[in-house]
Amino acid sequence: MIRIIHQRDKCIGCNACVEAAWSRWRMSRKDGKSILIGGIKKKYIYSAVVGDDERSENIQASVNCPVGIIQLIQM
């Protein structure tokens, strides 16, 4: 399992995470920023625990993010 951590307030809305892991990320129509599906908000940081089957695509989402606001932690 991995924990995905997303600093949503720093998102620039480039859509790179959605292109890499479309099953876990969506773009908000309200503010144009990405949404971590299943993410739980704690202050300005969202986190979600996902299975290892989503690991590779979310690593790619993290690498593709131009502002480096997606982190993955192996659990």
C-alpha positions in Angstrom: 0.0 0.0 0.0 1.0 3.6 -0.6 -0.1 6.9 0.8 -0.5 9.7 -1.8 -0.1 13.2 -0.4 -1.3 16.1 -2.5 -0.8 19.8 -1.6 -3.8 21.0 -3.6 -3.5 24.7 -2.8 -0.2 24.8 -4.8 -1.7 23.0 -7.9 -1.4 24.9 -11.1 -4.0 22.8 -13.0 -1.7 21.4 -15.7 -3.6 18.0 -15.9 -0.3 16.0 -15.8 -1.5 13.8 -12.9 -4.8 13.1 -14.6 -3.0 12.0 -17.8 -0.8 9.6 -15.8 -3.3 8.2 -13.4 -6.8 9.0 -14.6 -8.5 6.5 -12.2 -7.1 8.4 -9.1 -7.1 12.1 -10.3 -9.7 14.5 -11.8 -9.7 18.2 -12.6 -12.1 20.4 -10.8 -14.5 22.4 -12.9 -14.8 25.0 -10.1 -11.2 26.1 -9.7 -9.3 24.1 -12.4 -7.1 22.3 -9.9 -6.6 18.6 -9.6 -8.6 16.5 -7.2 -7.2 13.4 -5.5 -10.1 10.9 -5.7 -10.7 9.3 -2.3 -8.5 11.9 -0.7 -9.1 13.1 2.9 -8.5 16.7 3.6 -6.5 17.8 6.6 -5.9 21.6 6.5 -4.6 22.2 2.9 -3.2 18.7 2.3 -5.1 15.8 0.9 -4.0 12.2 1.4 -5.3 8.8 0.3 -4.1 5.2 0.9 -4.2 3.1 -2.2 -3.2 -0.4 -3.2 0.1 -1.4 -4.9 -1.8 -1.9 -8.1 -2.0 1.9 -8.5 1.6 2.5 -7.5 3.3 2.8 -10.9 0.7 5.2 -12.4 0.8 7.4 -9.3 4.6 7.5 -9.4 4.3 8.7 -12.9 1.8 11.3 -11.8 4.3 12.5 -9.1 7.2 12.6 -11.6 5.1 14.5 -14.2 3.8 17.2 -11.7 5.8 20.3 -12.7 5.4 21.9 -9.2 6.3 18.7 -7.2 3.2 18.7 -5.0 2.4 15.0 -5.2 4.3 12.7 -2.8 4.1 9.0 -2.4 5.0 7.1 0.8 5.4 3.4 0.9 3.5 1.8 3.8 
